[in-house]
Amino acid sequence: MIEAHPASGNTLNTHPVLSARDLRRAYGSTLALDGVNLDIRAGESVAIMGPSGSGKSTLLHTLAGIERPDFGSVLLSTSAATPRDIATLGEKERSKLRRESFGFVFQSGLLIPELTAVENVMMALMINGVPRAAAQEQATQWLGALGLAGMEERRIGQLSGGQAQRVAIARAQVTGARVTFADEPTGALDSATGAEVLSILLNSTVGRGNTLIMVTHDADVAAQCDRVIHLRDGRILAQVAATQGASTQRSAAGDTN
Ligand SMILES: Nc1ncnc2c1ncn2[C@@H]1O[C@H](COP(=O)(O)OP(=O)(O)OP(=O)(O)O)[C@@H](O)[C@H]1O
């Protein structure tokens, strides 16, 4: 179900799935984004790094349509149709687009503790109109594929941090998200569990030909991505491509998780 996508190793010739143009966002006198231009290709994994306050979360939220920029555009091309500028859409349209095209894996807080693991994953489908039985079947498949078979009925508090993040990944992927946004997805985990969760996250996104955009403070985590973007004072300071193509290595290894 989540086998590595055969084309995931070469994203150089694929079209941009997201293009940010001259993004600007101010909070009072603070320029959180100060003219950001960025193209992110389909099938690419991109890490966003930078010191505290450099604008990483603001950039991630603006690319994901959670926040709107004061100026600039975010063009989304998930199909052959004309790209859509997320920045011009109203809250209702952005919310629909987020539910249908995007997945979110944050450090914590996005899972509903009162619900079981399978219910948390089902929610993402049912909110898009998928009937309960079909949602349960797909959610169960995803949890099984991510190593959580037998834990479907546990509430989130009855899972370890790593297991809870797997539920979050299943919930983000079950809708077929073309782009997944992650904010410190391994930040609350010990290094071994973090490495495992990162591998699952990469394989279930770029490993299937989709796109991953991730904020991280951890250089080792960022090094697993195809490209690292360094922000400083709301501007892109540098962009560094992975020397050996992280997704090529993953595909070649046949690591499907
Ligand atoms: N809602 C807000 N109101 C006022 N200022 C804000 C708000 N959100 C962000 N800022 C400011 O904008 C700048 C960029 O913030 P942002 O959260 O994007 O940075 P960051 O790089 O993600 O930081 P961190 O690594 O600490 O999470 C900071 O100076 C921050 O204080």
The ligand as a Gaussian input file, in Angstrom:
#p B3LYP/6-31G(d) Opt

LIG

0 1
 N        1.205000      35.874000      15.807000
 C        2.305000      36.605000      15.914000
 N        2.271000      37.836000      16.472000
 C        3.379000      38.583000      16.560000
 N        4.596000      38.212000      16.130000
 C        4.697000      37.004000      15.572000
 C        3.573000      36.131000      15.453000
 N        3.990000      34.993000      14.827000
 C        5.291000      35.143000      14.603000
 N        5.730000      36.350000      15.031000
 C        7.091000      36.859000      14.940000
 O        7.547000      36.662000      13.615000
 C        8.907000      36.212000      13.596000
 C        8.979000      34.854000      12.910000
 O        8.287000      33.900000      13.718000
 P        8.241000      32.358000      13.372000
 O        7.412000      31.697000      14.416000
 O        7.843000      32.199000      11.961000
 O        9.767000      31.953000      13.545000
 P       10.440000      30.504000      13.687000
 O       11.677000      30.554000      12.877000
 O        9.424000      29.469000      13.361000
 O       10.789000      30.480000      15.229000
 P       10.942000      29.212000      16.248000
 O       12.095000      28.384000      15.747000
 O       11.248000      29.863000      17.556000
 O        9.625000      28.478000      16.252000
 C        9.357000      36.191000      15.060000
 O       10.030000      37.382000      15.338000
 C        8.062000      36.104000      15.829000
 O        8.192000      36.690000      17.103000

